[in-house]
Amino acid sequence: EHSIVEHARSDSPVAAANVSEQVCSPCHNSYKLSSKYGFASGRPASFSDSYHGLASRFGSAETANCTSCHGVHDIWPSTDTRSRVHPVNLSSTCGDCHPGANENFARGSVHVVRTPEGNQILYWISTIYILLITVVIGGMGAHNLLDWGRKMRRRYLETTTPAMTQPVGVRKTGLFLRMTVNERIQHATLAVSFIMLVITGFMLKFPDAWWVQGLRNLMGVTLFELRGILHRVAAVVMVGDSLYHIYYVSATVRGRQFIRDIMLRVRDFSDVGNMLRYNLGLTPDKPQFDRFSYIEKAEYWALIWGTIIMTVTGVVLWFENFFMGNFSKLFVDVNEVIHYYEAWLAFLAIVVWHFYFVIFNPNVYPMNFTWLTGLVTEEEMEEEHPLELERLKESGREAGQAGDPIDQ
């Protein structure tokens, strides 16, 4: 009572950035009150996880809060036609911030709850994605753990068994072209844009994370606006790089050969089983791979699929007013859930699958430098791509010789 301050001050509980958490949440999150008066609990949590709630937690004072929709001194039950959130009034209420809002904006819950009792469509999409992430990333981790164990065992035997130690004089010194300058630029553009998308995307979803808090303390509200700009710029760059890649694999000789080599074949599926048997020590024979093994092929086609999904859902979220007006809010919510979980799937796949084979793989640690030099050694070719090595040697094509011009 004796510490009431002007609502515009940042320390006021009814300031735009504070009202949802400090004024509305204490009662609407109360199980005791919700049970006594029969209103739905958990509404503040659903708001906190929405874009508006995340933006508010991030520090934005312009995003919608509880009072933006429900009002201040004119709050009525949602079943009352005088309520700002009654279905007949929602298009007008939403139109305060979303110009052109129509009745489709009311088709879908504002307080999205991904539970069987809430929105079942969003619940099942979330559940399926969680199962998919668990199975796929868990399978990748198990695969890589077996691969790491086999290679570490071999490394141990090489250092303790004189007969397995290879004399320095017989080391192969040949170099082979793996990635042209053009391909390395495509890869670098993809890597930079992907990393920026991950950082700026998770920055919004986890505004209270320690690494986000540090940036927020340094830059303030400016960080929220910059985050959105960087996320969209990175998305445009990634899509542009993808469109160029489509041109590259369809209009250049090397690109068309790349597609032929990276296509999945029946043998790739048998190679998975044979590699598993080899890593488990059930057979002494390692599968012989050509230019691309099932490892690279799986990653490439997963990348293609993920890029399409993220691009389509990202466009829907970018132009949400258009899609809510022409479809429904539920349509946008479905795309948001897919976008979020697909981002987790892509991020974890890169960390668990790609980073292992190019960084933590004992054969290449601390890094495979092909993405910088474009070259691989003859020893690497013998180990990872023996069938390709045999074919290249027969045709006399090594780095610096006839075959693959660097600037193609």
N, C-alpha and C positions, 0 to 999 in steps of 0.2 A: 504493500500500500504506500509506504513512504519512500519507495525507490522507483516510482513510475517515471520513466523517461520518454522523450519524444520517440514516436514509432520509427522515425527515419534513422535513429542512431543505431550503430551496429551492435550495441550491447542491450538493445531493447528486445524482450521476448517476442514482441509482435512485429519486429522488423521482417522484411520479406524473406531474408535468408534463415530466420529463426522460427517463424510462426509454426511451421509444420512440425518441427521436432520439439520445440519447447512448450507450445500451447496446446496443439491438437493431440499429439502422440501420447502424453501421459494418461489421458482418459481413454482414448480410443484403442490403446494397447492394453488396457486394464481388463483382465479376465473377469474380475469381480464386477466391474461396472457393465461390461458387455453382457454378462449373464443376468444381472439384475434388470437391465433396461432393454435387453433383447436386440441390441444392435450388433452387427458383424464385427468381430475383432480381426486384427491383422491388416486392416486397411492402411495404416501408416507404413507397415513393412512393404506392402505392395507398391505404395507410392515411392518409398525410398529406393526401390529397385528399378523403378521406371526411368525413362530418360529425364523427365522433369525432376524427379527426386535425386538422380545422380548428378544432374547439372547443379542443383541446389547445394548438394553436399560438396561439390567441387568448388563452390564459392560464387556461382552466378546469382546475382540479385534480380535478374530480369526474367528468369524462368518461372513457370507457373508453380504456385504452391497450393496448399489446401484452400485458402481463402479465394484464390483466383477463380476457382470453380464453384465452391460452396457458398461464397459470400462472407460477409462479416456480421452485420446486424440484421441480416435478412435470411438466415439459415432455416430451412424447412426440411422435413423428411423428403427423401427422393420420390416418394409416392404422391406428394402434394404438387399440384400443378403450379403453385407459386414458387417451387424450388427451382433454383438455377440449374440443377442437375436432373430435373424431370425430363424424360425423353423428348417432350414437345419443345423444351427450351435448350437442349444440349447444343443444337447447331448454332444458336445465338451465343451461348456461353463460350463454346469453342471458337466461334468467329472472332471473339475479342483478340485472340492471338493468332488464329489461323484464318486469314481472309478467304472467303469463298466457302466456308464450312457449310455442309448441307446435312440432310438427315442420315447419310451414310456414316457420318462421324459417330453417330449413336449406336451403330451396329457393331457391338463389341464392348467388352467391359473396360472401363477406365482403370479400375483396380484389378490388374491381371494377377490371378493366383494360379500357378501351375500345379494344381492338385486334382485328384479325381473328383473332389467336391466342388472345385472351381471350374476352370476351363479345361475340359477333357482333351480338346484338340492340342492345346499347348502342352498339356501334361504328357500326352503320349509322344509328341515330337521330342520333348525333353528327355523322356525315359528311353526312347529308342536311341537317341544320340549318346546318352550316357553309357548305355550298353555297348554301342558301337565303338566309342572311344576306349572303353575298358578292354574290349576284345582286341581291337586293332593295335592300340598302343601297348597293351600287355603282351600280345603276340610278337610285336617288334622287339620289345625289351627282352623277352625270352630268347628269341632268335639271336639277338646281338650278344647276349650273355654267353650262349653256347659258342658263338664264333670267337668271342674274346677268350674264353677258357681254352679252346683248342689252340689258338695262336700263342697264348701265354705258355702253354705246356710245351709247344714246339720251341719257343724262345728259350725256355728253361733248359730243355734237352740240348739245344745248340751250344749253350754256355757251359754245360757240365759234361758233355760227351765229345771227346776229341774227334771221333770219327765223323760227327755231324758238322764240324766247323769247316766252313768253306774257305780255302786259301784266298787271300786278297787278290792274287794274280789272275784268278780266273773269273773275276767279276765282270759282268757284261756292262759295256759303256754306251751302247746304242741309245739314241733318243728317238721317240716317235711322237708325231703330232696328234694330239687328242682334241684340242679346242683351238679354233682359229681366233684371230683378234675379234672378228665379228661375233662369234659365239661367246667369247669372254665378256664382251660389252653387254650382250643380252643377259648373261648370267649375273653380272655385277648390278645391272639396272634392276633386275628382278630381286636380287638379294637386298639391296638398299631399300627399295620400296616396300618389300615384305616386312623387313625389320621395323621400318617407320610405322607401317600399319599396325603391327603387333603392339608397339609401344604406345601409340596414340589411342588405339582401340581399348586396350586394357587400362589405360590411364583413366578413361571415362568410367569403365565398369568397376574399377577399384580405386575411387578417389581418396580413400583413407589409407592406402598402402604407404609404407614408409618411404619408398622411393618417389612416390607422387607427392607426399607431404613436403619433402625437401624442396621439390621444384615449386610447389605452391607457396611455400614460405619465401622463396626467392623471387618469384614473379607475380604472385597475387592472382587477381581475377584475369589478368592478361593471358595467363597460361591457358585458361579455358577456351578463349577465343582462338589462340594460336594452335591449340590442340586440334580443334575442328578444321582449321585451314590446312594444317599439315596432313591430317588424315585424308582429306579429300584430294589434295595434291598428290599424295603417294598413291592413292587409288587410281587417279587418272594416269599417272606414270606407269603403274603396273598393267593397266588395261592397254595402254599404248604399246608397251613392250610385248604384250601378248598378241596384239594385232600384227605387230611387225614380225613376230615369230611365225604367225600363220602365213604371212607373205614369204618369209624366208624358207619355210619347209615346202612351199608349193611352187616357188618361182626360181629357186637356185638348184643347181645340180647337187651340191653337197647337202642342202636342206632336204631334198627329196630322198637322197640316200640315207640321211639321218632317220627319216620316218620309216623307211623300209627296215632299217636295222633295229629300231626301237619298238616295232610292233610285237605284241605278245604272240607267242607261239605255243603249241602243245608241249614242246620240250621244256619250256620255262616252268611249267607246273611240275613236271617230273624232276627238274633240277632242284626245286624246293625240297622235295622229299629226299633226294640223294644228298643234298647239302646237310640236311638234318642228320641223316645217318652218318655222314662223314664227321660232323662235329661231335656226335655222340660216341665216336670211336667204333661204330658198327661196321665200317668199311674203310680200307686204307686209300681208296680212290676218290679224289676230289673231283666234282663235276667240272668239265671243261667249258669255259665260257667264251663267247665270241665278243664282238665290240661292246655289247651291252648284256649284262646278266639280268636275271629276274629282279635283282636288287635295284638297279637303275631304272628298269622298265616299270616296276611297281611305283616307284617314286614319281617318275615322269607322268604317268597316266593319272595318278592320284592328284598331282599338281594341276593337270588340265581340268579334271573334274572339280576340284576345289576352287579354282579360279573362276569357272563358270558360275558355280553356286554363289560365291562371294560377290561377284560382279552383279548378278541379277538381284540378289537380296540387298546389296549395297545401294543400287539405284533406287529401289523401292524406299529405303530408309532416307536417302538423300532428298527425294521428292515425295515425302510422306503426305503432304497436303493433297497432291494430285491423286495419289493412290487411295487415300482415305476417302476422298470425295467421289472417286469413280468406282471404288470397290467397297471397302469397309475398314474400320479400325482393326477388326480382327485379322484381316488380310495383312495389314502392316505388322501386327503383333506376331503372326506366324513367321513372317520374313525376318523379324528381329531375333526370334528364338533360333531360327536356322542359322542366321548370320553369326550369332554368338557362339553356338556350339561348333559350327564349322571352323570358326577361328581357333577354338581350342584344339580341335582335331588337327588342323594344319600346323599350328605352333608346336604341339607335342610330337607330331610326326617328323618335323624338321629337327627338333632337338634329339629325339630318341633314335631316329633312323639315319637322317642325312649327316648330322654332326658326328655320329659314331663312325661312319665309314670314311669321312674326310678329315676327322680330327682325332678321335679317341681310339680308332682302330690301331692295334699295336704295330701293324705293318707300315703305317704312315705317320704315326704320332711324332711331333706335335701338330703336323698339318700336311695335307696333300696340297702341293703348290701348283697343281695343274691349272687351277682357276686363275693363277697369275701368269704362269709361263706358257701354258697351253701344251706342255710337253710331259711325257711319261718316260721313265727309263725302261730299258729292255727287261730288267729284272721284274719291274712292276707288271709289264706285259706278260711275261712268262707266268707270273703268279695269278693275275686276275683275268687276263684276256688271251690265253694261249692260242685259241683258234684264230683270232684276228692277227696275232703275231705271225703265225704260220702263213697266213694268206698274204700279209704285207711283205714278208721276206721273199715269198715266191715272186711277187711282182716288183721287188726292189724298191719299195716306197718307204723311206724313212724321213724323218724331219730333215729339211734342207735338200731333199731329193725331189724328183718329179712326182707329182701326184696331187697334193693338196696345197694350193697356193694360200699363203697366210692371210691374204686380204679378201678371200672369197666370201 
